[in-house]
Amino acid sequence: MHLALKLVAQRLALGLLLLLAVSVLIFAGTQILPGDVAQSILGQSATPEALANLRRDMGLNEPAVSRYFSWLGGALTGDLGTALTSGADISKSIGSRLGNTVFLAGVAAVIAIPLAILLGLLAVRYRERWPDKLISAVTLASISLPEFFIGYVLILIFAVNLGWFPSVATVYDGMGFLDRLSVVILPALTLTMVVLAHMMRMTRAAILNVMQSAYIETAELKGLSGLQVIARHAFPNAIAPIVNVVMLNLAYLVVGVVVVEVVFVYPGMGQYLVDHVSKRDVPVVQACGLIFAAVYIGLNMVADIVSILANPRLRHPK
Amino acid sequence: MKKELDYMSQRVIQRKLNRRDFLGRASALGMSAAAAGTLLSTAAHAAGPVKGGTIKIAVSGGSATDSLDPALSTNTTMTTITRMWGQPLVELGETGGLDNIIAEEFSASPDAKIWTFKIRQGISFSNGQPLTADDVLATMERHAGEESKSGALGILRGIKDMRVDNGSFVLELESANADLPYLLSDYHLMIQPNGGKDNPTAAIGTGPYMIKEHEAGVRTVFERNPHAWLDTMGHAESVELLAINDDTARMSAIQSGQVHIANRVPPKVASLVARARGVEVRSTPGPGHYVFIMHANTAPFDNKDLRMALKYGINRQEMVDKILFGYGSVGNDTPINASYPFYSEMEQREYDPEKAAHHLKASGHEGSVLLRTSDNSFPGAPDAAALFQQSAGAAGINLEIKREPNDGYWSEVWNKQPFCTSYWSGRATQDAMFSTAYLSTADWNDTRFFNEQFDQLLVAARGELDDTKRQGMYADLNMILNQEGGLICPMFNDFVDATTDDVAGWADTKGFDIMNNYAPAKMWLVG
């Protein structure tokens, strides 16, 4: 257990270090943007006095290093500052948007992950036969279509023609869970179709890899059925690569769904970020960048840790 | 059969029969669904407003960065929201002229310098506080103040004094302005308690509704204002407004019946949207125009012959047909069309490659002319630029098109580069439009038009209270712009909106789209 613990601790430390490095990059990136923040807020008609006042209010006269540390300190204590455009508290407004994004990602994940793994197992069971080929063809076709196209097709069929689900996925505070669920079903399905193939193919490949091993032959010789061999003996040993790809897709579901949010008018982080980027609202952009980076790094870290723990050689060192 | 249908449609309006049943029975009587729908909406309109229910509307333009302060309202979503809870002193009439709202009546001194607005008695804000002339004064002070960031600051310049006099609000101007009441119908100038000086984003006003829930750029829910006083508005019990910027999403929302009203139907798909069951596309002429603007003081556009060559080298009708898909009308190289109060006809400039070639030769210009464009300067701008390139090419003018990124177009290209595509939403009056963009000292003189004669005539027209004389002056101003200006205006775009047959009460209205943004307040639910 000792070795595994040490590795896990190492991963955690590396993740935090990486996050710190990303925060430096985000801060530096927004500093080297062309033009001055105060100038872009006030626009072309800004008077020199107004510019000077705003620069002072925003602390732009301080050296960049001290501004970085005060920003980082604030972010660590949950204070992300206020939006320049609306004056709203960023932590508060991001909170509800992040909640929405996580909810949508969660619903999509609950559908996509078990489905992908199940389809992967089935594909292995019937490899090189028609179910395998059908599963691969359908999932690869759906990943090849752009997500806005899938979204519009789903809207046309299920919202406009059949009228089963709403085309506009607006969620709001105080909405019941079931209402929320019915509203996000179309965007969640769209996302499912986008991430399904990647996870399914990886599951299939990882298990096929294990299927070459001697112990699988032993299991087959014991007289176990095909699916039993796969589920009991092959799958547990293929978990590490599968978890990796699942986490990668989970991260995508959180940070990469701007297009789906726009198509379904879903009030998540992506739309929030885009609105503020177009108005040059730097504090919000920084905050979103930091959160996205944290999600990405965090999920990858989880994948690493799971693969460490799933490796019997690391769990039980000689 | 006619009698039976009439009876049934009345039953629907009284909510004793539902719409679906009505359509079913009408078709049983051999009537087509479309005809039955029309019969029903005519009957509903004639029967007058019905109270109750929830109207849902999808509007473009909203953003998570929007503020509820009416001074900062910049897009259709915020303007619509503002009109739900607030009211200005006066408002554009549906068919022209002005309606008195907070002002009971107004009058001007003979020199058009002192304006007196008598404030309506006995009306209250949605918090129950009575509205007084002091609130009106405070509102104007806030928007006109030194520190003001209000979008109405520009139109409130040149005020000498503002005061309250015996229940009236009095505005004294430095120079005459016969259009002042029109300017005060501006959508930023909602009267707020103490002018909103204490809490500009409280959204407390005298409008038909109050905000119940609001998430910027997402959704706003309104409920009826118990202190509302104007009974021509506020028929639905509540209104739910969704901010939907994606055109396809907004259109599918109305096609699937998720909303009753949607603005900005892209002209390209308008005929398809109209085919959906129960959806009606509403096209309203407006003052908005899509333009090509040249800096008249910058080479090579400082040469009048080159400007003329370009003006004759554009095929206006083709633009209306192919860019607006017929939802619009041709322009005449001025920003003014029939939707303005003192409009008079002027000879239409036609596409004429021979004249264009003649002027090109006279200008002595060699080589190409660089035109910058982007997708967001107006819908279809790059296509319009390509059409222009073709039609000008036939006259021997070599237009070179440079596609600029959407991001930063309004800060880096428009009003900076000498020739580009652009968009104007228009203003309430000729004076406001000319003063915003064509007066030598205008903030947004985006054609760099400096013409002394024009400036003098514009200022003179501003102080002219005789309507006939003013109309003549505006005709002259138009002619100067048409001949000398740096503006190529090929088309005026109609507002294209959509409503479902669940709502009635639509009326083509001057101003902005969706009934000058009043559709959710003025329409009502049927059946």
Contacts between the chains, C-beta under 8 A, distances in Angstrom:
chain1	res1	chain2	res2	distance
A	40	B	411	7.7
A	43	B	411	7.3
A	44	B	411	6.5
A	44	B	415	7.6
A	45	B	443	6.8
A	83	B	65	6.9
A	85	B	65	3.8
A	85	B	67	7.5
A	86	B	64	7.8
A	86	B	65	5.4
A	86	B	66	6.8
A	86	B	67	5.0
A	86	B	216	6.5
A	87	B	67	7.4
A	88	B	216	7.9
A	93	B	64	7.4
A	96	B	215	7.9
A	97	B	64	8.0
A	152	B	248	6.1
A	152	B	252	7.8
A	155	B	248	7.9
A	155	B	249	7.8
A	155	B	252	4.9
A	155	B	256	7.7
A	156	B	252	7.4
A	159	B	252	6.0
A	159	B	256	4.4
A	159	B	258	7.5
A	160	B	252	5.6
A	160	B	255	4.9
A	160	B	256	4.7
A	160	B	276	7.5
A	163	B	256	6.2
A	163	B	257	7.3
A	166	B	256	7.2
A	166	B	258	5.3
A	167	B	249	6.7
A	167	B	252	4.2
A	167	B	253	5.6
A	167	B	256	5.0
A	167	B	258	6.1
A	168	B	58	7.3
A	168	B	242	6.1
A	168	B	244	6.4
A	168	B	249	6.4
A	168	B	252	7.9
A	168	B	253	4.8
A	168	B	258	5.5
A	168	B	259	7.6
A	170	B	218	6.3
A	170	B	219	5.3
A	170	B	242	5.6
A	172	B	213	6.7
A	172	B	215	6.4
A	172	B	218	7.2
A	172	B	219	5.6
A	173	B	213	7.7
A	173	B	215	7.9
A	262	B	245	7.3
A	262	B	246	5.0
A	262	B	249	7.4
A	263	B	246	6.1
A	263	B	248	7.2
A	263	B	249	5.9
A	264	B	249	6.8
A	265	B	242	6.8
A	265	B	243	7.8
A	265	B	244	4.9
A	265	B	245	7.9
A	265	B	246	6.7
A	265	B	249	5.1
A	265	B	253	7.9
A	267	B	215	6.8
A	267	B	217	7.6
A	267	B	218	4.3
A	267	B	219	7.7
A	271	B	64	7.0
A	271	B	217	7.4
A	272	B	64	5.0
A	272	B	217	7.9
A	275	B	63	4.4
A	275	B	64	4.1
A	275	B	65	5.4
A	275	B	217	5.8
A	276	B	64	6.7
A	276	B	65	6.1
A	278	B	63	7.7
A	278	B	407	7.1
A	279	B	63	7.3
A	279	B	65	4.9
A	281	B	65	6.2
